[in-house]
Amino acid sequence: MNKRIKLDSELKKYRARIFGDTYSIVSDEKEILILEAVKVVDTIMREIADASQVVDPKKIAILTALKIAARSLNFEAVMEQEKRLSSRIMNVLDMQDAVL
């Protein structure tokens, strides 16, 4: 049995040009976020194409996905490190309050 997930927001359709091709995108994300994502993907694909001898758009897309995934994982690691540091600072402040 197929169950449909009700989305909190309305789906919108966008047209985007990435690396010379036009795509239809359906998303519940805000337009500004979609436009920024399109810009990031297009920019990275062009950078990879310019900096390497890879010409196959599919391979460039895979390399782009890997680069974006690596950035995302790095961001998550930094956020986790910041969370741990923040927790340590809060513990030190709590100890200081207890002493005073």
C-alpha positions as CSV (number, residue, x, y, z in Angstrom):
1,M,0.0,0.0,0.0
2,N,1.4,3.4,-1.0
3,K,1.3,6.0,1.7
4,R,1.8,9.6,0.8
5,I,3.7,11.8,3.2
6,K,2.0,15.2,3.7
7,L,4.5,17.9,3.4
8,D,4.4,20.9,5.7
9,S,4.8,23.3,2.9
10,E,3.6,23.5,-0.6
11,L,5.6,22.0,-3.5
12,K,6.9,24.5,-6.0
13,K,8.3,23.9,-9.5
14,Y,11.5,25.6,-10.6
15,R,13.5,25.6,-13.8
16,A,17.2,25.7,-13.4
17,R,20.1,25.8,-15.8
18,I,23.1,23.8,-14.6
19,F,26.2,23.2,-16.6
20,G,24.4,24.1,-19.8
21,D,21.4,21.9,-19.3
22,T,17.9,23.0,-18.1
23,Y,16.2,21.0,-15.3
24,S,12.8,21.1,-13.8
25,I,13.0,20.9,-10.0
26,V,10.0,20.3,-7.7
27,S,10.7,21.1,-4.1
28,D,9.2,22.4,-0.9
29,E,12.3,24.4,-0.2
30,K,12.3,28.2,-0.4
31,E,13.1,29.6,-3.8
32,I,16.2,31.5,-2.5
33,L,17.6,28.2,-1.2
34,I,17.0,26.4,-4.5
35,L,18.6,29.3,-6.5
36,E,21.7,29.2,-4.3
37,A,21.9,25.4,-4.5
38,V,21.7,25.7,-8.3
39,K,24.4,28.3,-8.3
40,V,26.7,26.2,-6.1
41,V,26.3,23.1,-8.2
42,D,26.8,25.0,-11.5
43,T,29.9,26.8,-10.1
44,I,31.5,23.6,-8.8
45,M,30.8,21.7,-12.0
46,R,32.4,24.5,-14.1
47,E,35.4,24.6,-11.7
48,I,36.0,20.9,-12.0
49,A,35.6,21.0,-15.8
50,D,38.1,23.9,-16.0
51,A,40.6,22.4,-13.6
52,S,40.6,18.8,-14.9
53,Q,40.6,16.9,-18.2
54,V,37.3,15.3,-17.3
55,V,34.8,16.2,-20.1
56,D,32.0,13.7,-19.4
57,P,29.2,15.7,-17.7
58,K,28.1,12.6,-15.7
59,K,31.6,12.2,-14.3
60,I,31.8,15.9,-13.5
61,A,28.4,15.6,-11.8
62,I,29.7,12.7,-9.6
63,L,32.8,14.7,-8.7
64,T,30.6,17.6,-7.8
65,A,28.4,15.5,-5.6
66,L,31.5,14.1,-3.9
67,K,32.9,17.6,-3.3
68,I,29.5,18.9,-1.9
69,A,29.2,15.7,0.3
70,A,32.7,16.3,1.6
71,R,31.9,19.9,2.4
72,S,28.7,18.8,4.2
73,L,30.6,16.2,6.3
74,N,33.3,18.7,7.2
75,F,30.6,21.2,8.2
76,E,28.9,18.5,10.4
77,A,32.3,17.7,12.0
78,V,33.0,21.3,12.7
79,M,29.5,21.8,14.2
80,E,30.0,18.8,16.4
81,Q,33.3,20.1,17.6
82,E,31.7,23.5,18.3
83,K,29.0,21.8,20.2
84,R,31.5,19.9,22.4
85,L,33.5,23.1,23.0
86,S,30.3,25.0,23.9
87,S,29.4,22.2,26.4
88,R,32.8,22.4,28.0
89,I,32.6,26.1,28.3
90,M,29.2,25.8,29.9
91,N,30.6,23.2,32.4
92,V,33.4,25.6,33.3
93,L,31.0,28.4,33.8
94,D,28.8,26.2,36.0
95,M,31.8,25.3,38.1
96,Q,32.7,28.9,38.4
97,D,29.2,29.8,39.5
98,A,29.3,27.0,42.1
99,V,32.5,28.3,43.5
100,L,31.3,31.9,43.7
